[in-house]
Amino acid sequence: MAKGARIGVDIGGTFTDLVLLDAAGTCFARKVPSTPANPAEAVITGIELILADAMLKAADVSEVLHGTTVGSNTLLQKVGAKTGLLTTKGFRDVLEIGRIRTPDMFDLTWDKPLPLVRRQLRREIHERMDARGNVLQAIDQDEVAQVGRELVALGVESVAICFINSYRNPEHELMAERVLRQHFPNLPVTTSVSVLPEQREYERTSTAVVNAYVRPMMETYLRRLRLGLQKIGVTAPLLVGNSNGGLSSIEVAEAKPVFFISSGRSAGVVGAARLGENVKKGDLIVFDMGGTTASASLVQAGEIARATEYEFRDGISTPSRFIKAGGYMMSVPTIDVAEVGSGAGSIAWLDDGGLLHVGPVSAGAEPGPACYGRGGTRPTVTDANVALGLLPERLAGGALSLNRAQARAAIEEQIAKPLGLSVDAAAAGIRDVANANMTRAIRAVTVERGVDPRDFTLLAFGGSGPLHACDLAKALDIPSVLFPRMPGVFTAMGMLTGDVEHYFIRPCPGRLGTFDPAQAKTACAALRKEAAERMRREGFTPDEVELQFSLDLRFVGQDSTIAVPLPDKLGPDCRDRLRRGFIERYERLYQYASSDELESTSIRLLARGIRRNKLSFGSLSLPVRKGTATVGTRQVNFGPQHGWVSTPVLARNGFGGKQAGPVIIESDDSTVVIPPGVSVGADKSGNLLAELPRKAPVSLAKRRRANA
């Protein structure tokens, strides 16, 4: 076999998923238990196993593509570096002030997240730029060095620098960085202009601080992973998935981890869009349920929903444009995802009033759900599914045994007895609460955006997504559910469909009515030159690079912006075209638009290195496995309406044609549950499509398209 195998890796809360695409286009998959104490350990173990499955050597690997949860876990667990912050005098408390709002004005119990930098570690520097970038007060290098000594003496492990108006003139930030590096060469330093050279002081400060807080942990992890790969003989390049669904070099991930906080989950959305294109389904609700969280995103007319900022929150994170200040702000390109802490490992518990909750705390991989037999005693969503007969006795290709008796015992002791319920009723209740939580995530990207979910197909993946997808579709009257091949490792597959991406930005403030095309051309030329140099270092030729320019616009007086594509030719009519593009996008988001004047803030450039060896769902092939479709039957409880039903169990690799539910379809990586009243069929590519009966009329938007 010629060298050319590419491996996609996605680390989850319970399992680490791996997919290998060899030079012949054959796909191999593996799931191994995650190792939270040292995530790299599971990656190395998984790569050794999947290479053996494909009968390849380490030298045959040409790339390792990796989605990592190190950044998000560092924020979630508050285990980042002890961070210091240098600000302009008078701006020490920007992190506390934030946007001067709360997520819910009526919630009197809400506690504001503590800043990642304690106040005593924030130091003011006597320097000042005006709004045009002119120096009002020069920076004192000796003062910077002295502040650096004080912070290091206090145990600071990483430093962020954010000076007022530095986006117009970065001279002072860059000088402060040089001074700190000269005196403290081992101290990681993050300047705000290196991660976010644009206006809005709080967003720029918060983004730089998150980067500094996470950076040492990310550097340590990636260094350990790289050394581990070298020890087993894998010397191929290591690329890391970013929050926008693209790939970047390990050097970028180490220096700018703020762009990788949502690494991993975004790759699944990119893979979903590629699959939707292949099966001619451009309108998809992308649903991913793993061991710790479940997330939802939207692909509309083939276009992925994206955002330019993201707030990391505990428990639940929604992309609502009307709810802010609930977490740590990062103004970075990201796929717009709603996420809830309801995964397969989420723990079911009762509050003081006897109300049943599921999550956000997860049993994780260690000790895991009670049914794993690894010391876990608290009931989880997986335990409920095992107790109801929805899951087989073994998972992950036989690598993990499930103990049904232990699952039922945990549910009985901690949920059923306190509530005076049977174990079956308690398990069904756990599943119902988890489904309700996940429905909230889907509503956040559809109904709350003015989008009717009945116009879409639900694409379900993740280790547990296919277990719950039909119930979610039924609750929202979604007419069909698409289950891709190898849904349990689909995010790792998504890694193999991505391109290398880099982002560049230049300030461009002013009213749209006085927008100067010549000035914009100059800014675009500078961005193009910067991007060309970066992509050349990444090994891409000019004809392999795709450039997408956009202009950030907003109504005068508003705070948030919308990115509008810049016309290829910046002629006299570009102002009208930009306004039309903005109004169209604004109406799509908010269902209305004003006639007020517009203003611009920044010009952005997305440089995408097009990969020629990406995974193609149309030509995907799997290793041939012997076996028939029918595995047997087992008793499955489909809730109070149906109770226990003798249900056929089919093997996915042998399934074809069409089958009426109830039916369970099993594979090494996932279990697909088709409840009564739902039918399922396989297409020529091996995807499964479940059809649900309609209980409401077709939406108005769909009727309008049909009559157009």
N, C-alpha and C positions, 0 to 999 in steps of 0.2 A: 504494500500500500504506500503510495507516494505521500510525502509529508504534506499536510494541508488540513489536518483535523483541527476543528475549532470547538472549544468547550465553553458553554454558558453556565454560570453558577449563580444561584440565588439563595441567600441565607434567610431562612424563616425562623420563627420562634420555636418551632418544634422540629422541623426537618430542614436540611440543606439539600436543595434540588440541583441536579446536574444534567445537562444535555450535551451530547457530543455529536457533531456533524462531521462525518469523514469526507474524504476527497471524492468519494463516489456518490455523495448525497444521501447516505443512509444515516438515520438518526438513532442514537442510543440514549436511554434515560436511566437515572439512578436517584434514589432518595436515601439519604443517610441521616441519622439523628444529629441535630445541631449540638454544638459544644459551647454553651454560652460563656464559660470561663475563658475559652480560647477559640473564637470562631474559626480561625485559620486551620485548626486541627481537623474539623469536619470537612473543610474544603480539600485539604491534602488527601485525607482518607478517601473521599468520594472520587477524586480524580484518579487515584490508583485503581479503584474498583471499576470505574467506567472505562478506563483504558484496557483493563483485562477483559471486560465485556466485548469491546470492539476488536480485541486481539491486536492492539497497537502498542507501540513503545512511547516513552516520554518524548523521544526525539521527533516523533511524528506530529506533535502538537505545534501548530503555527500561531495560535492565539488563545488566550484565556480571557473571557469577558465576564466581569464580576459585578453583581449588585450586592451592596453591603448595607447592613443595618447599624453599623458602628456609630455613624453620626446621629441617627435618630435615637438609638439606645443611650448614647452619651447624654443627650438632652433630657430624655425621659427619666433617666435614673439620677441625673444631676451629678455625674461623676467626671465632668470635664476638668480642664486645667484651671489652676488658680490664676485668674486673669486680671491684668491691669489695663487701665484705659487712660490715654492722654487726650485731653480735649482743650479747646480754646477757653481762656478764662471767661467764666460766666455760663458755661454750658456743661457743668459737672453733672447736673441732674436730668439730663435729657432722657435717660433710660426710664426714670420714674415718671416723668411727665408724659412721655409717649404721645398718644393721640388724644389725650384728655377725654376718654370715653370708656364705657364698660360694655361687655357683650350683651348684657341684659339690664336695662335701667331699673327693672322691678325686682331683681334678685338681690336681696339684702344680705345674703350669705356668701356672695362671691368674694373670693380673696384674690387680689392682684398677684400675678406671678412675681416672685422675688427676682430682681435683676441678676444676671449672671456675673456681674462685677459688683462686689461690695463697695459702698460709698468711700470707705477709707483707701480703696485701691484705685480710685479715680482721681487723677491729678490734673490741675489746670496749668496750661502753658501760656505765658504772655506772648501772644502772637495774634495777628488779625489780617484777613483779606476782606476786601469789600465785595459786593455782589457781582462786580465785573472782573474780579480777579486781581485787582490792584492791591499792593502791599500797603496796609495802614500802619502795622507795627511789625517790624522784623522779628524773626525768631531768634532766641538766644540759645546757641548750641550748648553752652555750659549748663544752662538751666535744664535742658533736656537730659544731659548726662547725669546731673545730680538727681533728678526725679527717677531716672532709670536705676541708679544705685539704691535709692530708698525702696523702690518696688521690689527689686531683687532681694534686698535684705529682709523684706517681709514675706519672702517665699513665692513671689509671683513666677509662674512658669510660662506665661505667654502674654503678649501685650498687643492691644489694638490702639490704633491712632486715628482720630477723627477730628479734624479742624473745620471750623465754619468756612463755607464757600470754597473748600479745597477742590470741589469738582470743577470750578472755573480756573483754578490755578493750584496745581498739586505741589508747588515748590516746597512749601513748609513741611508738609507731610513726608515728602521724600527725603528732605534734609533730616528730619527727626528720625526717620528709619535708618539712615546712614549712620547717625550718631550712635543709636542703640546697637546696631550691628557691629560697629567698631569697638565699642566698650564691652558688649556682651554677645560674642559671636554665636553662642549656643542658645540664645533666647529667641524663640519664634516671634516674629513681628508681622502684624497684619495692618496695612494702611487701608483706609476706607476707599481710596481711589483705585486700589488694586482689585477690589471686588465690586464696587458700586460707585463709579464716578458720575453721580447725578445728584440733583438737588433733593431736598427733603431731609432735614437734619436727623430726625429720629430714625427714619428707615435706614439711612446710611450708617448711623452709629450702631443700631441694633444688628445689622447685617455683618458689620466688621467685628462686633463683639462675639456673635455666634461663631464666626469663622475662627477667631482666636481661641475661643473656649473649646472647640472640638478638635482643633488642628493637631495638638500633640498626640491625642488618642488615635486619630486617623493615621498619622505618620507612623506611630508604633505598630499599629495593626498591619498596615500595608507593607511595612518593612519586614515584619515577621512572616507575612504571607509570601512575599517574594523570596525570602530565604528558604522557606519550606518548599516552595516549588523547585528551587534550584537543587535542593537536597535529593529530590526524587527524579532529577534530570530534566525538568521542564524549564527551558530557558527562553521560551517564546514570550513575546510582549504581553503584558498584563494591562487590559483596558478596564476602566470602571464606568458603570452606568451612572448618568447624572439624573437630576430631578426632572429634566425636560424630556427624558426618553432617549437621549443620545449617549454617545460613548466618548470618554476622554482618557488621556494618558494618565499613568499612575502619578507622574510628576505634578500634573494639574490637580489631581484629587488630593495629594498631600498638601499642596500649598493653598488650595481653595476648597476645603471640604464643605463650605456652606452651600456650594452648588450640588452637593451629593447627599443632602440630608434625606431626601426621598428616593435615594438610589434603590433600584430593584423593582419596586411596585410600578414605576413609570414604564419599565420595559414591557410589562404585561399589557399595558394600554397600547403601546406601539405595535406589539405583536397582534393585538386584537384588530387594530386598524388594517394591518397587512392581510390578516385572515379575512376580514370583511370585504376587502377589495377582491380577494380571490374567489369568494363564494357569492359575490354580487349582493352584499348586504351592507349598504353604506350608513345605515342608521342603527347604531348599537348602544345598548347600555352595558358597559363593561363591568362585570362583577367578579371580584377576586376575594376569596375567603381562605385565609391561611390558619395557622395555629394560634396567633395572637390577635389579629385584627381582620376586619373585612372592609373592603373599599369599593367605591363605585365611581365611574367616570363616564364621559359621554363621547361618542364618535358620531358626528352629525354630518350627513352628506359626505362621508369619508374623511372629514376633518376632525382632528383631535381637539378637544377643549383644553385650552392652555391659559395660564395666568402669569403675571409678572411679579407676583408677591405671594407669600405663603406664611401662615402663622402656625408654628408648632405648638400644639396644646396637649395636655394630659387627657386621656380617656377618649375624647371625641374631637375630631378635627373636620370642620366643614368649610367649603370654599365660598360661603355666602359673602357677597360683596356688601352686605348691610350689617354684618356682625363682626366687629373688630375688637382688638385689645385683649383677646383671651389668651394669648400666648406670646412666644418669642418671634418677632417679625424678621423675615428674611425677604428682601426684595431681589429675588432671583427668578429666572425663567423656570417654570414648572408646569407639569401637566396638572390640570385642575381636577383634584380628586377629593371626594368626601370619604372620611375614614372613621370607623367606630371600633371600640375595643371589644368586639364580639367575634372571636375566632373559635376554632375548634377546641382550643385549650382554655377558653375563658371560664372562670370559676362561677358556679351558681351559688348564691348566698341569700340569706334572709336578713332584712334590716330589723331595727328594734320594733317596728310595727307589724312585722310578719309579712312584709311585701317581698316578693321574689325578684331578684336582680340577677343579671348575667354579665360578668365583666365589670370594669375593664381589666381587673387583675387576671393574669393568665398563669396556669400551671407550668407553661413552657415545656422545654424538653427534659428538664430535670427539676422536680421528680416526675413531672408529667401528670396526665389524668390518672384517676384511680385504677382504671382498667389496664394501664401499662404494667402494673405490678412492680414499679420502681420506687415505691415509698410514698407516692401521692395518695392523699386520703380525702381530698375535697372533690366533690362532683363537678364535672365540666360538661360542656356541650358534647364532646366526644363520648363521655360516659352515658349521656342521655341517648345518643344515637346507637350505642352498643346495647343499652338496656332495651331499646325498642326493636332490635334485630335489624337495623338498617346497615350496619357494618359487618363485614366478615370476621372470622376468627383471627386472621392475620393481615397485616398491612405492609406496604413498601416491599412488595414482592416476596413476602414471607419473612422479612427481617424483623418484624415486630408482632408479638402475640398480644391479643386483647382478651382480658379476663372479664367475661360478662357478669359473673357472680360478684366480683369486687366492685364493678360499676353500679350494680343494683344495690349493693350493700351501702355504698357511700351515699347514693341518692335517698335511700330509705332512712338512714340515720340522720342526715342533715337537712333534708327537704321534706320528704313524705311524712314522717312522723310528726314533726313540729306543725305541719299544716293539716294533719288529719286526712291525708290522701293516700291512695295506693301508689306503689312505685311506678306503675304505668302512667298514671295521671300526673305524677310529679315530673317524670321524664318528659312527657308530652308538654308540660308547662314550661320546662327549661327550654325546650326546642322552640316553643311559641314565643317566649320572651326574646330569645336570640334572633328569631326571624323578624320580630317587630323592630329590634335595634337596627338590623341590617336594612330593613325597609326604609328606615329614616335616612340612611346614607343614599339610597337610590332616589328618594324624594328630593334630597338636597341638590342633586344634579339634574333633576327633571322638573317636577311640579313647582319647586321653589324658584325655578328659572323661567316659568311660563311654558315649559316643554311638556307635552303629553306623552307619558310612557307607553301608551297604547299604540303609538306610531313606531315603536322600536322593537328590535329583537334583543332579548337578554342573552349576552354571551357570558357563560359561567365557567370559571376555572379556579385553580388553587386546589389544595388537597381536599378541602371540604365544600367548595363552591357547588359542585354537582350534587351534593347531598341535600342542599337546601333550595336550589335555584327554582324548581317548579313551584314550591310553596310561595316564594317571593313573587314569582310571576303571577300566580293566582291572586295574591293579595292586591296587586297593582293592575290586574287585568291586562297584563302583557301577553300578547297572543302566542309567542313562540320563544323557545329557549334553545340556544346553540351551544353544544358541548364540543370543543375542539378535540382533536387527537392529542393524547397525553395531557389532559387538562391539569393533572397534579403537578406537572413541571412546566406549565405553559409560560410562566414568567422567565424561566431560564431560556426557553425557546425564543421568547421575545428579545432577549439579549442578542441572539444570533441574527435578528432582522434589523438591528440598529445601524446607524451611521455615526461617524465621529463628528462631534459638534463643538464649536467654540463661539463665544459671544463677545461682542465688542460694542462700546457705547461712546457717544460724544454728546455733550450738552448742546442744545439748540433752542434756547428760550426765545419767545416772541409771539406776537399775534399772527394768526394764519393769514390775515389780510395783508400783512407786510412780509410774508415769507419770501426769502430771497433764494431763488433756485441756484444762483451762482455760488452763494455761500454753502448751500446744501451739497452741491457737487464737490466743493473743496473738502468738506467734512467726509463725504462718502469716499473720496479718493484716499484720504488718510486712513480711514477704516479698512478700505480694500487692501492697501499696502500692508497694514498690520496683520490682517487675516492671511494674506498670501505668504508672509514670512512664517507665521505660525503653522499653516498647513504644509508648507515645504518641509519644516522640521518634523512634521508627523509622517512624511513620506508620500504625500499626495502631489500629483502633477496638476497643473492649472486646469486641464480638462476634466479632472476628477473632483473639482471643487464647485459647489453650488452656493451662490451668495444670495441672501434675502435681506434687503434693506427695509426698514420700517420707521415711521415717525410716531412718537408718542404725542397724542393729542388729548385735549380735554376742553370742556366749556370753561370760559373765563370765570374764575372764582371757585371752581371745583378743585378737589385735591387729587382724586384718582385719574389715571390716564388710560387710554386704549391705544394699542399699537395698530397703526394703519399702514399697509404696504406702500412703499414709495413707488411712484410710476417709474418705469424704465427710463423714460425720457423726461427730464425735469424742465418742461417748457412753460410758457405763459399760462397754460390751462391747468397746471398741476394743482393750484390751490382749490379749484372747483372739484377736481377729482378726489383730492384728499378729504374735502368736506363731505362729499357724497359717501366716501368709504367709511368715514367716522360715523355719520348718521346711521348708515345701514347697520354697523356693528353695535352702536349704542341702542338702537331699537330692538335688535335681536336679544340684547342682554336685559334691557329694562322695560321693553314693550312701549316705549314712548321716546320722543326726543324734542328738545327745545330748539328755538331758532336763534339762540344766543350766539355770540361770537366765540370762535375757537382760539386756543393758543397751543403752541408746541412746547415741549420740554427737552426732548432728547431724540437723537437719531440712533437707531440700533442696527446692528448687523449680525445675522446668524450665518456663520460659515460652516457648511456641511461637507465633509469628505465622504463622497459616495463610495460605498464598498461593493466590489464586484462579486464577492463570494458570500453574500448574505443568504440566509436560509429562505427558500421559496416554498410556501405552502402548496403551491400547485404541483411541484415535482418532488415533494417529500416522500421518502420511503422509509419503512421500518424493518428491523430484522424479522425474518420469517419465523413464526412460532407455531408449533403443531398444537392442535386442539380443536374442539368443537365449540359451538356457541353455547350449548346448554351445559351448565355446571350442576344444577340441581334445583331444589326448592328449599325455602325456609320460611318460618313464621315471622312476619313483619307487622309491627303495629303502626298504622297510618293515622293515629289520632282518634279522638272520641267518635268521630263520624263513621269511621270504618272499622276500628278495632284491629284485632289480629287477623291477618289474611295470609293464606298460603301463597307465597309469591315465587314465581320462577326467577332463577338467578342465571344470567347469561355471561359468557366471556366476551369482552369487547372485541378482541382480535378475531373472533369468529362470527360476529354479529353482522347481519345484513338484512335488507328488506325493511319491513315495518312491523311494529309490535304494539299492541294495546296494553296499557298499564292495568294493574300494577306489575312492575318488573324492576329488577335490580340488574344493572350492567356493570361488571367488575373488570378492572385492569390492575396492573402492578402499582400504578401511581394514583389511582382515584376510584371512587365508587359513584356511579350515576344512579339516582333514585327517581323512578318514574311512578308517581302515585296513581291511584285509580282515577279513571276519567281522562287520562292524558295518554296520547299516543306518541311513539318515537320511531324514527327511521334513520337510516344511514345514507349519506350521499356517496358519490363515487370516490371522494377523497378520504372517506373514513370518519368525517364529522357526523355527529348525531344531532338531529333537529327534533325537538319535542313540540307538539302542537297542543295548545290548550283551548278548551271551549270558551267562546266569548260570552261574557255576561253583561256587556254594555255596548251601545252603538259605537261604530267607528268614530274617531275623533273628528272634529270640524276641520282641522288642518289637513287630515288625510282625505276627507271628502272633497276639499277644495282642490287638492293636487290631482285627484282622480278625474275631476270635472274640467281641469284646465286643458 
